[in-house]
Amino acid sequence: MNPRVNPVLGESEAVEVEGITQAVLAGSNQDLAHSETLPPSSYTSEAFFDAEVEKIFRTDWIAVGHVAQIPNVGDYVTIDILDELLVIVRGADRIRVMSRVCLHRWAPVASGEGNTKLFSCPFHRWAYGLDGQLKAAPHMEQADGFEPKDCKLPEVRSEIWHGTIYINLSGDADPLKERLADLDATFARYDMDKLVLAFSYKYECNFNWKIAVETFMECYHHIGAHSKTAEPHAPGRFSFGGDGGKGWTVCYAPWRPDLPIEERHKTGLPEFEGLSEEVLRNGGLYVIYPLTLFNTNSDRIHWTTIIPVSVNKCIWFRQVLVKPEALELPNYPEIIENIRETGMAIFMEDIEVNDMQQIGAKSSLATVGRLSHLEKTVWQFANYVRGRMRD
């Protein structure tokens, strides 16, 4: 697939991007003890966001869904990302991610989610199979040389890794499975490709995508934003960042040492087998660069992808995945509602401070800030951004 290319930046925008990029790269050789944030302008400049679109989002791997969303042949979900209108569909042979823009006059052939045998354009009823092949084009017999067999919805390059469906818009990124090979054993503990969807939600955030990712990946902010929700049982001062890998990093959020480990696992959902006490106590906040977030628990996975919309807007899409046998519990609805309410309360605490950050970043007096050792993952993420913008 050849993605749409953004218009060439004007001279003033190009100068702006160059200046911000140089400020971003200025922190490239810092170690953790001397590390700083990315410059505030990299969170507020529309021109710099456009550069991120070309150097990060179109060239790297972006999560667009999970196999639990489409368990049956004909199941589909739609997603819009960077002006690309896509459909994720399970066909008889495999899962595909395709353009859902009709080849006739560009109306979308699908919306929302559902199950179908054909994608039918609401404009002139051109119809496409689950593999994107054009099956019907009414009243086209007088179009000289028109061949339906030559018409197929463009497919976007995709990979499925432990149940998560990723796309690469440029089509030339290194294979994702090779990049994340050192994470395979960790994620294999959870059989993520066999989990089912408990619930999901979308939230439109009025702040830069990097703010969303950075907040997820550190627990230092428990002391402030989550002082009454997370800090009492998982104090931020006990958190620590792992070394990460080529395309990922992780923050661990240990339970308070004086609390019995059983206290962390009282939702009532069936738990994953074989997890060590260390894994149970520490949990794990994994970030697959640039936009995929996993919160691993003893009995569920909180799966999130961040969809950038503009410099100050992104979509937070979260799914909670559980073991299939959880659905058989008589009190399953109550358990899930409790998880939903608790998670939403913490999420809204993040939203409140993230909104403040976006406003503050616009100040002419805002500068780069020093990072704590508790923000190791933020430092690692900043280095990822620096690497992509340098290329």
Residue pairs with C-beta under 8 A, 6 or more apart in sequence:
1 99
1 154
1 155
1 156
1 157
1 169
1 171
3 58
3 82
3 84
3 169
3 170
4 83
4 84
6 50
6 53
6 54
9 17
9 47
9 50
9 51
13 47
13 50
14 47
16 45
16 47
16 48
17 45
17 47
17 48
17 50
17 51
20 39
20 41
20 42
20 45
20 47
20 48
21 48
21 51
21 389
23 39
23 41
23 42
23 368
24 38
24 39
24 42
24 385
24 386
24 389
25 386
25 389
25 390
27 35
27 36
27 38
27 368
27 382
27 386
28 383
28 386
28 390
30 36
30 379
32 371
32 373
32 376
32 379
33 373
35 370
35 371
35 375
35 379
35 382
36 368
36 369
36 370
36 371
37 368
37 369
37 370
37 371
37 378
37 382
38 210
38 368
38 382
38 385
39 367
39 368
40 360
40 361
40 362
40 363
40 366
40 367
40 368
41 48
41 361
42 48
42 210
42 385
43 207
43 208
43 210
43 211
43 311
43 357
43 358
43 361
44 208
44 311
44 312
44 358
44 361
44 362
45 311
46 310
46 311
48 311
49 208
49 308
49 310
49 311
51 389
52 308
52 385
52 388
52 389
53 82
53 308
55 388
55 389
55 391
56 290
56 385
56 388
56 389
57 81
57 82
57 169
57 290
57 291
57 308
58 82
58 169
58 170
59 168
59 169
59 170
59 172
59 173
59 388
60 168
60 173
60 289
60 290
60 388
61 159
61 166
61 167
61 168
61 173
61 176
61 179
61 247
61 288
62 81
62 166
62 167
62 168
62 169
62 290
62 291
62 292
62 305
63 164
63 165
63 166
63 288
63 291
63 292
63 305
64 79
64 81
64 86
64 88
64 97
64 158
64 165
64 166
64 167
64 305
65 77
65 79
65 88
65 164
65 165
65 305
66 163
66 164
66 165
66 192
66 197
66 303
66 319
66 321
67 90
67 95
67 160
67 163
67 164
67 165
67 193
68 163
68 195
68 196
68 197
68 319
68 321
69 75
69 77
69 88
69 113
69 197
69 319
70 76
70 77
70 88
70 89
70 90
70 95
71 90
71 196
72 90
72 115
73 90
73 91
73 92
73 130
74 89
74 90
74 115
74 116
74 117
74 130
75 89
75 90
75 113
75 114
75 115
76 87
76 88
76 89
76 90
76 110
76 113
76 114
76 115
76 116
76 119
77 87
77 88
77 112
77 113
78 85
78 86
78 87
78 88
78 100
78 108
78 110
78 111
78 112
78 113
79 86
79 87
79 88
79 307
80 86
80 307
81 307
81 308
82 169
82 308
84 99
84 156
84 169
85 99
85 100
85 101
85 108
86 97
86 98
86 99
86 100
86 156
86 167
87 97
87 98
87 99
87 100
87 109
87 110
87 119
88 95
88 96
88 97
88 165
89 95
89 96
89 98
89 130
90 130
91 130
91 131
92 130
93 131
95 158
95 160
95 165
96 130
96 131
96 132
96 155
96 158
97 155
97 156
97 158
97 165
97 167
98 132
98 153
98 154
98 155
98 156
99 153
99 154
99 155
99 156
100 108
100 109
100 110
100 119
100 153
101 107
101 108
101 109
101 153
102 108
102 109
102 121
102 123
102 124
102 126
103 126
103 134
103 151
103 153
104 121
104 123
104 124
104 126
104 137
105 123
105 124
107 121
107 122
107 123
108 121
109 119
109 120
109 121
109 122
109 126
109 128
109 153
110 116
110 119
116 130
117 129
117 130
118 127
118 128
118 129
118 130
118 135
118 136
119 127
119 128
119 129
119 130
119 153
120 126
120 127
120 128
121 127
124 138
125 136
125 138
126 134
126 136
126 137
126 138
127 134
127 135
127 136
127 137
128 134
128 135
128 152
128 153
129 135
131 152
132 152
132 153
132 154
132 155
133 149
133 151
133 152
134 148
134 149
134 151
134 152
135 148
136 148
137 146
137 148
137 151
140 146
140 148
156 167
156 168
156 169
156 171
157 167
157 168
157 169
157 171
157 173
158 165
158 166
158 167
158 168
159 165
159 166
159 168
159 175
159 176
159 177
160 166
160 193
161 176
161 177
161 180
162 184
162 187
162 188
162 190
162 192
162 193
163 192
163 193
163 194
163 195
163 321
164 192
164 288
164 292
164 303
166 176
166 292
168 176
176 247
179 245
179 246
179 247
180 245
180 247
180 248
180 288
182 245
182 246
183 245
183 248
183 286
186 284
186 286
187 294
189 272
189 274
189 275
189 279
190 272
190 296
190 301
191 272
191 323
192 301
192 321
194 323
194 324
195 301
195 321
195 322
195 323
195 324
196 321
196 322
196 323
196 324
196 326
196 327
197 319
197 320
197 321
198 300
198 319
198 320
198 321
198 322
198 326
198 336
198 339
199 319
199 320
199 336
199 340
200 317
200 318
200 319
200 320
201 317
201 318
201 344
202 315
202 316
202 317
202 318
203 315
203 316
203 318
203 347
203 351
204 309
204 313
204 314
204 315
204 316
205 212
205 313
205 314
205 315
205 316
205 351
205 354
206 312
206 313
206 355
206 358
207 312
207 313
207 314
207 354
207 355
207 357
207 358
208 311
208 312
208 314
208 358
208 361
209 291
209 306
209 308
209 314
210 381
210 385
211 354
211 357
211 358
212 306
212 314
212 316
212 354
213 287
213 290
213 291
213 293
213 306
213 381
214 378
214 381
215 221
215 350
215 353
215 354
216 285
216 287
216 293
216 295
216 304
216 350
217 249
217 251
217 285
217 287
217 293
217 377
217 378
217 381
218 236
218 239
218 241
218 251
218 374
218 375
218 376
218 377
218 378
219 230
219 234
219 236
219 239
219 251
219 253
219 285
219 374
220 236
220 239
220 372
220 374
220 375
221 236
221 350
221 353
222 230
222 231
222 234
222 235
222 236
222 239
223 231
223 235
223 236
223 237
224 353
225 349
225 350
225 352
225 353
226 346
226 349
229 342
229 345
229 346
229 349
230 236
230 253
230 346
232 256
233 255
233 256
233 259
233 263
233 264
234 253
234 254
234 255
234 256
234 283
235 256
236 374
237 374
238 253
238 254
238 256
238 257
239 251
239 252
239 253
239 254
239 374
240 251
240 252
240 254
240 374
240 376
241 249
241 250
241 251
241 252
241 374
241 375
241 376
241 377
241 380
242 249
242 250
242 251
242 252
242 377
244 250
244 377
244 380
247 288
247 289
248 286
248 287
248 288
248 289
249 286
249 287
249 289
249 377
249 380
249 381
250 284
250 285
250 286
250 287
250 377
251 284
251 285
251 376
251 377
252 282
252 283
252 284
252 285
253 282
253 283
253 285
254 281
254 282
254 283
255 261
255 263
255 264
255 281
255 282
255 283
261 277
261 280
261 281
264 280
264 281
264 283
264 298
265 271
265 280
265 298
265 299
267 299
267 300
267 335
267 338
267 339
268 329
268 331
268 335
269 299
269 300
269 322
269 323
269 326
269 329
269 335
270 299
270 322
270 323
270 325
270 326
270 329
271 298
271 299
272 298
272 299
272 323
275 298
280 298
283 295
283 296
283 297
284 294
284 295
284 296
285 293
285 294
285 295
285 377
286 293
286 294
286 295
286 296
287 293
287 294
287 377
287 381
288 294
289 381
289 384
290 384
290 385
290 388
291 305
291 306
291 307
291 308
292 304
292 305
292 306
293 302
293 303
293 304
293 305
293 306
294 301
294 302
294 303
294 304
295 301
295 302
295 304
299 322
299 323
299 326
300 320
300 321
300 322
300 339
301 320
301 321
302 318
302 319
302 320
302 343
303 318
303 319
303 320
303 321
304 316
304 317
304 318
304 319
305 317
306 314
306 315
306 316
306 317
307 314
307 315
307 317
308 314
309 315
312 358
316 347
318 343
318 347
320 336
320 339
320 340
320 343
326 332
326 335
329 335
360 366
371 378
371 379
